[in-house]
Amino acid sequence: MEVVIVPDATAGGELIAETIASLLSRKPDALLGVATGSTPLPIYQALAAKVRSGAVDASRARVCQLDEYVGLPVGHPESYRSVVLREVIEPLGLSEASFMGPDGAAEDVQAACEAYDKALAEAGGVDLQLLGIGTDGHIGFNEPCSSLASRTRIKTLTEQTRVDNARFFDGDTEQVPRHVITQGIGTILESRHPILLATGEGKADAVALTVEGPLASVVPASALQLHPHATVVVDEAAASKLKLADYFRATYASKPAWQGL
C-alpha cells in the first residue's frame, strides 16, 4: 500500500485527476469506478477542468458506481445514480450510455446485486476505483465486520453512517435509506488500482487503522493491505495519526516521477 500525504484536499484531487488522465492516455476506454460524497469532489472538478482545457480526452471513458441506495425512486436527486450523473458524467461531457450501476429500485434486489457484479466482470473489470472512507473505516457501504471476500450485495447501514449522510437529506436521518447495494470488498479488490482519498481530522483514526493497523474486518478499508497496487492519498489532517508519516513523505519524495501513483 502506498501512502501519499498532500497539503490539502485540492492538492489530493489534482494528483488523482492527473493519475486518471494518465490512465486515459494509455487506455482511452478505461472503466473508472467512482465514489460519491463530498470527499471526491476535488477529483471530479480537477478532471473536468482538464477535459475543458483539452488536456484530457475522456470521450471514450466508461464510468461505474461503487454503491447505490435501495428504495429511492428513479430520478431521486440523492440517488447515487443522479449524483454521479450530476457530478461526473455531465461535467466530463459523457453520455448515460457510458455509465453503469446497480438498480436500487429493482423488485428483486438480490438479483440486481448479482447482475451488477457480473456486468463489471463482463466489462473487463474496473481499471481504477476511487474510494472514500467512513469514520468507522468502511469503504463503499461495507460496514464494520463485512466479509473481506464479499461480493456486490445488499447491506444495512449503521446508524452512524445514516447520521453522517443526513446532510444530503436536509439533515433528517429518517429520510436516509436503511439499505444499500454496494460492491463487496472482494469486488473492490478486483479493481486494478484502488485509490482512497481521505481528508480532514475526522478521518485520521480510520486512516491510521487502515494503513498501520492489523488486517481486520472491523476496519473494512484495511483490506486494501491485500491489494498489490493500492494507493491512499491523505491530507495533513487525515494523516495526523499516522506513526510512519515521515517515512511515507520521504518515500514519495524520492519516487521516480515516471512511476506515477
Secondary structure, 3 states (H helix, E strand, C coil): CEEEEECCHHHHHHHHHHHHHHHHHHCCCCEEEECCCCCCHHHHHHHHHHHHHCCCCCCCCEEEECEEECCCCCCCCCCHHHHHHHHHHCCCCCCHHHEECCCCCCCCHHHHHHHHHHHHHHCCCCCEEEECCCCCCCECCECCCCCCCCCCEEEECCHHHHHHHHHHCCCCHHHCCCEEEECCHHHHHCCCCEEEEECCHHHHHHHHHHHHCCCCCCCHHHHHHHCCCCEEEEECCCCCCCCCHHHHHHHHHCCCHHHCC
